[in-house]
């Protein structure tokens, strides 16, 4: 009924506009004819006044429509040829209007058709004339053609019709009273015609204004009704003429849905009821829906771009909201550059209400959706910059360095000098309160130290995130009651990851926790009477030996002899080349776990070789379990002997057996892919996390190059024009910093952090084959249409 009423109302407006448009075309045509006639009269009179004495011509004009005939009269009717010997010298004429664009072609055609036996004059009309069909303004010109022959007259008529020229009948130009009367009458008719035309335009404009006021409301009505009918088309006919439809609703809103249906039914005052019931299981796979807010919406869309989570599967967006900006900050860590990004995010957050109601372009709309993501990215970039103690490649000495070069207070530090700690190892005074000590930025081994630190940090973060993804796979298996996945996929994966990769993280932290100065000192021969004896660097008790060897003792009381190596002097007895008193190369240690089992060159704790062999065996044993256990158990569960009665059932049984074999083959192939992907993925994905170190290194080195080449080199110029060089240098520094580090590098770090979450983290547990819940929403329908 609503659409019928709307259709009737719109039909009335449509008929009015059609009638007015048709009338407008007629009025415009009549108005144009009067304008052209006025111009022809004025231009023709002007021509005859100027050249009439020479030509003595009398116009012979024709109507604009083909039905109006052209008449040719004698210039002096009533005179005989004998009385007027100059009668044969009189010319006839045709006047009219032609488009200015066709003027040259029109004139050329006349000349060729008459072989030059006519005289043509043109005069442009200053005001463009509106085309009644297209509404475009057209430039036109008045023409007058003088000719002598009737055959030429026939040709000229055809040419005028071919070019769409309008011909007009004029009075005798010698009769000034007739010409003036015609001009006056036409001018009055022109005014009347213009008044009617303007009235028509005003009426159409007012109707269009009325339509414009309601067009949005009508559009919404049509969209709503169309959506309703589209949904009703998915219903099925049920008993007693009722329609039955099945759909999904959020559990929390189930009561609201029933209430809304009941209210709508009550308002319609219908006898038959409308019911909303909860269908019993089994259901098809339900769609996935997450309730988000302003903060989590951007991260949820971030995950949905890769794939929709399965129904009740662990949602990666919850973890991505914390880990994505954090890993971005690890790669982009710089206090100065991070503050720019933080400020942009903060401005977007503060102006969110204004931007919510504004019509934004695609780029700005994307930044508005991810405003909290940008805000968090900037925050963690500043945090990581404080940890690295890096601000535009410069160190920030907030708390005073815990290292000191000899002569640094007087500016006389020698090249290659070594810094000394201001306090003993482990003392509170020897530890920089927050982040790295700024003295590393002026040391010659800065790159070596930062590379080692950031590389180990990248591996730790990567393994922790991948292990967390593996644990989420186990939680999914527990929630969905998938015992096979829990026992024969999750547990072997955890065993493999812990045996090799979590053990790697353990070795990194364990190496950091050892006082290697004390250990190495315990395997060092010292003179008991020397200055180094009794140093605080050794954590144990100093025991003086009897000096029966070469006169030197180790701190724990061993007599040193010539030819003794580190293992002979070390008190730990851990085995290997250094017996535990030398710091190991972790990469070599980890490689030797697989390539040289039982061989640890530099052990860090007692029994390290045996423990690593046990871990290697566990890792190797987990692979065949992961590969074969689940397919084997599934094959046993589906193993049966089909009952055979006659040939038809034999065929059915054979077909069923082929399906089972095909299904089992798919399971084996799927499990093999799963095993290879996980085992090789743990290795390749761990290496992939080294991009955290690589991009952080590239960012800091680029910032250093820009500072040294653009700013520092110009600041050191002592000439009189040094200030100008510094001004230019700052412009170059600001330009390359913005273009490279604040634009390109932000995008680069963003994309790499995106890849780490989509590939390295989510592939451990995320299936991404869910269906997004799309509720029936008028608001969303109207928003999508606009």
RANOR-V549712 format. One record per residue. PSI is psi in whole degrees, 0 to 359 (NA if undefined). Layout:
<<PSI> <PSI>>
This chain:
<<322> <315> <325> <317> <317> <321> <318> <318> <315> <326> <321> <315> <322> <315> <321> <314> <321> <316> <317> <323> <319> <315> <324> <322> <317> <316> <319> <320> <314> <318> <318> <321> <321> <322> <315> <319> <320> <317> <320> <316> <312> <314> <321> <316> <319> <323> <316> <327> <326> <317> <6> <324> <327> <320> <323> <38> <154> <128> <145> <98> <168> <155> <164> <335> <150> <341> <342> <122> <150> <139> <139> <118> <158> <146> <326> <87> <144> <340> <144> <160> <329> <324> <330> <95> <343> <9> <323> <352> <359> <146> <148> <163> <155> <129> <151> <196> <137> <156> <139> <331> <333> <5> <311> <316> <321> <313> <321> <320> <319> <316> <316> <322> <323> <0> <38> <7> <44> <163> <124> <136> <142> <149> <119> <145> <123> <319> <123> <151> <137> <131> <122> <335> <310> <337> <3> <152> <132> <133> <130> <163> <145> <136> <152> <127> <126> <135> <173> <332> <147> <329> <323> <323> <318> <319> <318> <323> <316> <320> <318> <318> <322> <323> <5> <28> <139> <124> <141> <143> <128> <152> <177> <123> <340> <340> <90> <326> <317> <319> <315> <320> <319> <321> <317> <315> <317> <322> <320> <317> <327> <318> <317> <317> <321> <322> <316> <320> <317> <324> <320> <316> <319> <319> <315> <321> <318> <323> <317> <324> <317> <317> <321> <328> <330> <356> <323> <316> <319> <321> <317> <320> <315> <317> <318> <313> <322> <317> <321> <313> <323> <320> <321> <331> <341> <354> <160> <148> <134> <192> <151> <32> <10> <158> <140> <129> <143> <138> <185> <148> <146> <133> <322> <336> <11> <316> <322> <323> <315> <318> <319> <319> <318> <318> <318> <321> <322> <323> <333> <344> <54> <149> <323> <141> <162> <125> <145> <115> <153> <117> <143> <156> <164> <146> <162> <170> <120> <155> <164> <133> <133> <134> <119> <164> <190> <327> <314> <346> <314> <319> <326> <318> <328> <317> <319> <335> <325> <317> <153> <131> <151> <163> <124> <15> <154> <128> <116> <338> <328> <319> <328> <326> <333> <317> <328> <305> <331> <312> <327> <316> <325> <321> <328> <12> <109> <128> <315> <308> <323> <327> <324> <311> <321> <320> <319> <314> <321> <319> <320> <323> <317> <332> <22> <323> <319> <317> <335> <325> <358> <156> <108> <155> <175> <316> <312> <324> <319> <319> <325> <319> <319> <30> <319> <331> <314> <321> <313> <324> <316> <321> <312> <333> <319> <318> <312> <325> <323> <323> <315> <346> <55> <121> <106> <40> <9> <142> <149> <114> <72> <319> <5> <132> <147> <10> <156> <133> <149> <124> <8> <333> <338> <5> <29> <45> <128> <152> <130> <5> <151> <135> <149> <141> <149> <351> <168> <163> <129> <348> <152> <325> <344> <356> <127> <130> <321> <125> <193> <152> <133> <345> <341> <336> <347> <7> <155> <335> <29> <310> <321> <317> <312> <323> <315> <316> <311> <328> <313> <321> <320> <317> <318> <311> <318> <314> <320> <317> <318> <321> <325> <321> <321> <320> <324> <329> <319> <320> <322> <317> <320> <317> <317> <1> <31> <89> <321> <317> <323> <313> <322> <6> <304> <310> <312> <324> <317> <317> <315> <315> <319> <320> <325> <311> <315> <329> <327> <317> <321> <317> <322> <311> <322> <319> <321> <330> <348> <138> <90> <336> <317> <319> <314> <327> <329> <340> <26> <136> <127> <156> <119> <337> <4> <178> <332> <345> <133> <17> <151> <352> <336> <127> <341> <191> <131> <123> <123> <128> <177> <0> <37> <348> <241> <13> <358> <156> <153> <159> <336> <8> <17> <135> <122> <141> <157> <139> <358> <138> <182> <320> <327> <331> <346> <132> <356> <325> <49> <350> <183> <189> <324> <0> <19> <1> <7> <138> <134> <164> <111> <325> <316> <319> <316> <322> <320> <342> <319> <322> <328> <72> <138> <356> <112> <112> <317> <84> <153> <343> <167> <136> <22> <321> <316> <318> <320> <327> <319> <317> <321> <318> <319> <318> <317> <322> <332> <336> <308> <328> <315> <326> <319> <333> <310> <312> <323> <314> <321> <323> <325> <324> <331> <9> <120> <165> <115> <145> <131> <128> <306> <185> <321> <316> <331> <318> <319> <317> <319> <318> <318> <322> <321> <320> <319> <318> <319> <317> <319> <321> <320> <321> <316> <314> <316> <318> <325> <318> <318> <318> <312> <319> <320> <312> <308> <328> <325> <323> <309> <323> <324> <317> <327> <328> <349> <350> <335> <316> <316> <315> <325> <319> <315> <320> <312> <322> <322> <317> <322> <316> <315> <319> <314> <319> <326> <320> <306> <322> <327> <329> <334> <2> <123> <359> <170> <332> <16> <326> <323> <321> <322> <322> <314> <319> <320> <320> <317> <317> <315> <321> <310> <328> <316> <313> <320> <306> <328> <352> <293> <316> <327> <314> <320> <312> <324> <313> <323> <320> <324> <315> <321> <326> <318> <321> <302> <323> <307> <336> <353> <340> <344> <122> <325> <32> <26> <174> <130> <136> <119> <88> <158> <114> <117> <321> <315> <323> <314> <321> <318> <324> <328> <NA>>
